[in-house]
Amino acid sequence: MASKPGNKTNRAPNQASKSQASKKQASKKQPSKMKADVVHQKTDVAPLDLATLRERIDGIDRHIQELIGERAQFANQVGKAKGKLAAAVDYYRPEREAQVLRRVVDRNDGPLNDEVLVRLFREIMSACLAQQEPLKIGFLGPEGTHSQQAVYKHFGHSIHGLPLASIEEVFQEVEAGHADFGVVPVENSTQGTIQSTLDMFLTSKLKICGEVELRVHQHLLSRAGRIEDIERVYSHPQSFAQCKAWLRQYLPKAEKIPVSSNAEAARRARNADDAAAIAGISAANVYGLKAVAGPIEDRPDNTTRFLVIGRELFTPSGNDRTSLLVFIKDQPGALYHVLAPFAKHGLSMNRIESRPGHTGLWQYGFFIDISGHVQEEAMRRALDELSEYAQEVKVLGSYPVAIA
C-alpha cells in the first residue's frame, strides 16, 4: 500500500542480523544460578542519578577517543610498513576492510543494530586511511544522488567525491587514473538491471572491486511543499518506475518528465512552485526543497545494488563473489555446458543475464555471478573446464559480498 502525502514514516526499519537473532535466542535460555544471583544483586542496587550517568558517559567518551587515536597511529604505522607507495589507492585493501566489518557484526550483542555499528567502523577506517591521502571516488552525479549515498556507505565520508555526468564518464575517469575507484548502479530489486552499466564491461578493462546494497527510499520534494500545487514531476526513469502506483493514485494528472538523475530533478524542481522531484531526502537538503511525501516507493524493500570499479583484482576476503562475462560457442547445449562446471564443483550461481555482445550479429555475452573467489581452487577448476565450451571468458572481478 502506497504511503499518503505527508506520511514520512520510514516503512523499512533496520532488521537485526542473523547473528544478533541467534544471540537473542540464546539469551532467552534459563540462566544459571550464578547468573540469577548477579541479576538479583543488580536489582538491589539503587539507580544512578543523572549527574553520575553523564559523568560515566563522559569517561567512556574520553576512552573511546583515546582508542580511536591509538588505532589511527597503528594504521599510520601499517602505511609506513608497506613502504613508499604511489598514491592512496595503493594503501586501500577492500578484502581487509570486509574482514574487519564481518567481525564487528559477529561481535555485536546490541543494543545498536549491525548496520549502525558497521557505519561507525566504516567512518573510523575511512578517517584512518585518509591520513595518507583521501581516496578519489567517481560517481553518477550531481550532488545528492543515491550513487553518492552508496559511495559514503562503502568508503565513509573521509574521501574526495567526484560527481560525474554519466556512468560512461565514471568508467573513463577511473580508467584514466583521475579517480581511484568508481561507484555505479547495476541493478534494482524491483526494476532489474541497469543496462548501460553492463554494456560498459563489454569493452572496459576495469575490474569489480566491491559491491554496495543501498535501501532506496524515494520522496516527493518541492519548493513550496504543497501537493496541490504540483503540475509536473521530474525524476530519473528508474525512480518513476519504482513509484508508479503512488503517482497514479496521488498525482494522476501531473506531467512526468524524465531527467538524467534524481539530483538533476531536484535542481530543476527548485525553480518553480508547481514543479516537484522524486529523489532521496538528501537531495532536499542540497537543493533547498521540502518533503511533500515519503517514502513513496511502491515496495518497502526497494534496494539498488552498486558496483565498486577499479583497476586491479584483490585477494580473497573469505566471503566473496565473482562476476564473469562469457561468450559461448554457437552449438547445441552450449549454455548448459558452460554452467555445468560450477554445479560440479559446488559453486552457487547468483545471477545470469545476457546482453548483445557487440562481436557480431545475434552474438550474446552472458553476465554470470558466482559465489567464491577466482583464486580459490574450486573456481579455478570450474573456469578451466568451461573454457572448452566458451568462446571467451572474462573475469570482471572477485570481490567481498556486501556487508550490512
WOHU-V572496 format. One record per residue. N is the residue number from 1. RES is the residue in three letters. SS is DSSP state (hx for helix, st for strand, lp for the rest). Layout:
n: [N N]
res: [RES RES]
ss: [SS SS]
This chain:
n: [1 2 3 4 5 6 7 8 9 10 11 12 13 14 15 16 17 18 19 20 21 22 23 24 25 26 27 28 29 30 31 32 33 34 35 36 37 38 39 40 41 42 43 44 45 46 47 48 49 50 51 52 53 54 55 56 57 58 59 60 61 62 63 64 65 66 67 68 69 70 71 72 73 74 75 76 77 78 79 80 81 82 83 84 85 86 87 88 89 90 91 92 93 94 95 96 97 98 99 100 101 102 103 104 105 106 107 108 109 110 111 112 113 114 115 116 117 118 119 120 121 122 123 124 125 126 127 128 129 130 131 132 133 134 135 136 137 138 139 140 141 142 143 144 145 146 147 148 149 150 151 152 153 154 155 156 157 158 159 160 161 162 163 164 165 166 167 168 169 170 171 172 173 174 175 176 177 178 179 180 181 182 183 184 185 186 187 188 189 190 191 192 193 194 195 196 197 198 199 200 201 202 203 204 205 206 207 208 209 210 211 212 213 214 215 216 217 218 219 220 221 222 223 224 225 226 227 228 229 230 231 232 233 234 235 236 237 238 239 240 241 242 243 244 245 246 247 248 249 250 251 252 253 254 255 256 257 258 259 260 261 262 263 264 265 266 267 268 269 270 271 272 273 274 275 276 277 278 279 280 281 282 283 284 285 286 287 288 289 290 291 292 293 294 295 296 297 298 299 300 301 302 303 304 305 306 307 308 309 310 311 312 313 314 315 316 317 318 319 320 321 322 323 324 325 326 327 328 329 330 331 332 333 334 335 336 337 338 339 340 341 342 343 344 345 346 347 348 349 350 351 352 353 354 355 356 357 358 359 360 361 362 363 364 365 366 367 368 369 370 371 372 373 374 375 376 377 378 379 380 381 382 383 384 385 386 387 388 389 390 391 392 393 394 395 396 397 398 399 400 401 402 403 404]
res: [MET ALA SER LYS PRO GLY ASN LYS THR ASN ARG ALA PRO ASN GLN ALA SER LYS SER GLN ALA SER LYS LYS GLN ALA SER LYS LYS GLN PRO SER LYS MET LYS ALA ASP VAL VAL HIS GLN LYS THR ASP VAL ALA PRO LEU ASP LEU ALA THR LEU ARG GLU ARG ILE ASP GLY ILE ASP ARG HIS ILE GLN GLU LEU ILE GLY GLU ARG ALA GLN PHE ALA ASN GLN VAL GLY LYS ALA LYS GLY LYS LEU ALA ALA ALA VAL ASP TYR TYR ARG PRO GLU ARG GLU ALA GLN VAL LEU ARG ARG VAL VAL ASP ARG ASN ASP GLY PRO LEU ASN ASP GLU VAL LEU VAL ARG LEU PHE ARG GLU ILE MET SER ALA CYS LEU ALA GLN GLN GLU PRO LEU LYS ILE GLY PHE LEU GLY PRO GLU GLY THR HIS SER GLN GLN ALA VAL TYR LYS HIS PHE GLY HIS SER ILE HIS GLY LEU PRO LEU ALA SER ILE GLU GLU VAL PHE GLN GLU VAL GLU ALA GLY HIS ALA ASP PHE GLY VAL VAL PRO VAL GLU ASN SER THR GLN GLY THR ILE GLN SER THR LEU ASP MET PHE LEU THR SER LYS LEU LYS ILE CYS GLY GLU VAL GLU LEU ARG VAL HIS GLN HIS LEU LEU SER ARG ALA GLY ARG ILE GLU ASP ILE GLU ARG VAL TYR SER HIS PRO GLN SER PHE ALA GLN CYS LYS ALA TRP LEU ARG GLN TYR LEU PRO LYS ALA GLU LYS ILE PRO VAL SER SER ASN ALA GLU ALA ALA ARG ARG ALA ARG ASN ALA ASP ASP ALA ALA ALA ILE ALA GLY ILE SER ALA ALA ASN VAL TYR GLY LEU LYS ALA VAL ALA GLY PRO ILE GLU ASP ARG PRO ASP ASN THR THR ARG PHE LEU VAL ILE GLY ARG GLU LEU PHE THR PRO SER GLY ASN ASP ARG THR SER LEU LEU VAL PHE ILE LYS ASP GLN PRO GLY ALA LEU TYR HIS VAL LEU ALA PRO PHE ALA LYS HIS GLY LEU SER MET ASN ARG ILE GLU SER ARG PRO GLY HIS THR GLY LEU TRP GLN TYR GLY PHE PHE ILE ASP ILE SER GLY HIS VAL GLN GLU GLU ALA MET ARG ARG ALA LEU ASP GLU LEU SER GLU TYR ALA GLN GLU VAL LYS VAL LEU GLY SER TYR PRO VAL ALA ILE ALA]
ss: [lp lp lp lp lp lp lp lp lp lp lp lp lp lp lp lp lp hx hx hx hx hx hx hx hx hx hx lp lp lp lp lp hx hx hx hx hx hx hx hx hx hx hx hx lp lp lp lp lp hx hx hx hx hx hx hx hx hx hx hx hx hx hx hx hx hx hx hx hx hx hx hx hx hx hx hx hx hx hx hx hx lp lp lp lp lp lp hx hx hx lp lp lp hx hx hx hx hx hx hx hx hx hx hx hx hx hx lp lp lp lp lp lp hx hx hx hx hx hx hx hx hx hx hx hx hx hx hx hx lp lp lp lp lp lp st st st st st lp lp lp lp lp hx hx hx hx hx hx hx hx hx hx lp lp lp lp st st st st st lp lp hx hx hx hx hx hx hx hx hx lp lp lp lp lp st st st st st st st st lp lp lp st st lp hx hx hx hx hx hx hx lp lp lp lp lp st st st st st st st st st lp lp lp st st st st lp lp lp lp hx hx hx lp lp st st st st lp hx hx hx hx hx hx lp hx hx hx hx hx hx hx lp lp lp lp st st st st lp lp lp hx hx hx hx hx hx hx hx lp lp lp lp lp st st st st st lp hx hx hx hx hx hx hx lp lp st st st st st lp lp lp lp lp lp lp lp st st st st st st st st lp lp lp lp lp lp lp lp lp st st st st st st st st st lp lp lp lp lp hx hx hx hx hx hx hx hx hx hx hx lp lp lp lp st st st st st st st st lp lp lp lp lp lp lp st st st st st st st st lp lp lp lp lp hx hx hx hx hx hx hx hx hx hx lp lp lp st st st st st st st st st st st lp lp lp lp]
